[in-house]
Amino acid sequence: MDAFELPGTLAQALQHRAARTPDRLALRFLADDPQGGQVLSYGDLDQRARTIAAALQATAGP
């Protein structure tokens, strides 16, 4: 995918971003405790999405 080509799906957009900037912050989950919360990089998010997709494919089939 080049700089001017738009991804066809959200999954493609995530894969593209994870390939280019895997360590960049993608999501920050806030907690009531200022020290709490969780952060996910694009690489983390992509890996989790792939894990969920594989589990769904194994359960539901093609």
VODOLUM-50702 format. One record per residue: x negated, z negated, y negated of N, C-alpha, C, O in turn; residue in three letters. Coordinates in pm, whole numbers, padded with zeros to 5 digits, always signed. Example, Ala and Ser with C-alpha at 12.3 -4.5 7.8 and 13.67 -1.06 7.14 Angstrom:
-01319-00780+00569-01230-00780+00450-01320-00780+00330-01424-00846+00332ALA/-01285-00708+00225-01367-00714+00106-01290-00787-00003-01341-00804-00114SER/
//
This chain:
-00084+00000+00116+00000+00000+00000-00090+00000-00123-00178-00085-00137MET/-00067+00095-00213-00149+00098-00334-00082+00016-00445+00026-00039-00425ASP/-00146+00009-00561-00100-00076-00670+00037-00035-00723+00108-00119-00780ALA/+00076+00090-00707+00202+00138-00762+00313+00150-00659+00427+00183-00693PHE/+00282+00123-00534+00381+00133-00428+00449-00002-00409+00382-00105-00394GLU/+00581-00003-00411+00655-00126-00392+00677-00151-00243+00699-00057-00167LEU/+00672-00276-00201+00698-00307-00060+00845-00282-00028+00932-00297-00113PRO/+00870-00243+00095+01007-00216+00137+01085-00342+00172+01208-00345+00163GLY/+01012-00447+00213+01077-00572+00254+01002-00691+00197+00888-00679+00152THR/+01067-00805+00201+01002-00929+00160+00882-00959+00251+00779-01007+00204LEU/+00898-00932+00380+00788-00956+00474+00667-00870+00439+00553-00918+00446ALA/+00688-00745+00403+00577-00658+00364+00510-00709+00236+00387-00704+00224GLN/+00588-00758+00142+00532-00812+00018+00446-00933+00048+00337-00948-00008ALA/+00494-01021+00135+00417-01140+00173+00289-01102+00245+00183-01157+00215LEU/+00296-01009+00339+00178-00965+00412+00074-00905+00318-00046-00930+00332GLN/+00120-00826+00223+00029-00763+00127-00040-00870+00041-00161-00865+00023HIS/+00038-00964-00010-00020-01069-00094-00115-01157-00013-00221-01195-00062ARG/-00078-01189+00110-00163-01273+00195-00294-01203+00228-00398-01268+00238ALA/-00290-01072+00244-00413-00996+00274-00506-00993+00153-00628-00997+00167ALA/-00448-00985+00033-00529-00974-00088-00575-01110-00141-00689-01123-00187ARG/-00488-01210-00135-00520-01342-00192-00470-01453-00100-00377-01525-00136THR/-00530-01468+00018-00478-01564+00115-00485-01710+00071-00404-01791+00116PRO/-00577-01744-00016-00593-01884-00056-00516-01920-00183-00516-02036-00225ASP/-00452-01823-00244-00380-01848-00369-00250-01924-00341-00185-01902-00239ARG/-00214-02013-00432-00094-02094-00419+00031-02006-00417+00052-01925-00507LEU/+00113-02024-00313+00238-01948-00302+00357-02038-00333+00447-01998-00407ALA/+00359-02158-00277+00470-02251-00294+00419-02393-00314+00319-02433-00255LEU/+00489-02466-00399+00461-02609-00415+00593-02682-00398+00687-02660-00475ARG/+00601-02768-00297+00719-02848-00273+00697-02982-00342+00598-03051-00316PHE/+00789-03020-00429+00776-03143-00503+00838-03258-00426+00934-03239-00350LEU/+00784-03376-00444+00835-03496-00380+00869-03597-00489+00827-03583-00603ALA/+00945-03700-00452+00977-03806-00547+00851-03880-00589+00840-03925-00703ASP/+00757-03893-00498+00630-03958-00524+00536-03858-00591+00512-03751-00536ASP/+00483-03890-00710+00394-03794-00778+00272-03753-00694+00218-03644-00713PRO/+00230-03838-00602+00117-03806-00516+00159-03726-00394+00075-03672-00322GLN/+00289-03718-00371+00339-03649-00252+00357-03500-00276+00299-03443-00368GLY/+00437-03441-00193+00460-03298-00204+00369-03221-00109+00283-03279-00042GLY/+00390-03093-00107+00311-03008-00018+00289-02874-00085+00375-02826-00159GLN/+00174-02814-00060+00145-02681-00113+00117-02587+00004+00063-02627+00106VAL/+00156-02463-00015+00129-02359+00084+00064-02241+00014+00111-02196-00090LEU/-00043-02192+00072-00106-02070+00020-00032-01950+00078+00052-01964+00167SER/-00063-01832+00026-00003-01711+00081-00044-01692+00227+00036-01645+00308TYR/-00166-01728+00261-00210-01718+00400-00132-01812+00490-00091-01773+00600GLY/-00111-01937+00444-00031-02034+00520+00111-01984+00539+00166-01989+00650ASP/+00170-01937+00432+00308-01889+00436+00322-01770+00530+00418-01762+00606LEU/+00228-01678+00524+00230-01561+00613+00219-01604+00759+00291-01552+00844ASP/+00130-01697+00787+00113-01744+00925+00240-01811+00976+00281-01789+01090GLN/+00301-01892+00893+00426-01959+00934+00538-01857+00957+00614-01868+01053ARG/+00547-01758+00869+00649-01654+00885+00628-01576+01014+00724-01544+01084ALA/+00502-01544+01045+00473-01471+01169+00505-01555+01293+00553-01502+01393ARG/+00480-01685+01285+00511-01775+01397+00661-01781+01420+00707-01775+01535THR/+00737-01793+01313+00883-01797+01325+00936-01663+01378+01024-01661+01463ILE/+00882-01553+01328+00925-01420+01374+00898-01402+01522+00982-01348+01595ALA/+00782-01447+01569+00749-01434+01711+00843-01518+01797+00886-01474+01903ALA/+00876-01638+01750+00969-01724+01824+01108-01661+01830+01175-01665+01933ALA/+01152-01604+01719+01283-01537+01718+01285-01416+01810+01383-01394+01881LEU/+01178-01337+01810+01172-01220+01898+01170-01262+02044+01232-01196+02128GLN/+01101-01370+02076+01096-01417+02214+01232-01467+02261+01268-01451+02378ALA/+01308-01525+02170+01439-01579+02204+01546-01470+02208+01627-01464+02300THR/+01545-01384+02106+01652-01285+02091+01619-01150+02152+01710-01071+02181ALA/+01493-01122+02173+01454-00990+02224+01451-00887+02112+01475-00920+01996GLY/+01421-00762+02148+01408-00657+02045+01538-00621+01976+01540-00534+01889PRO/
//
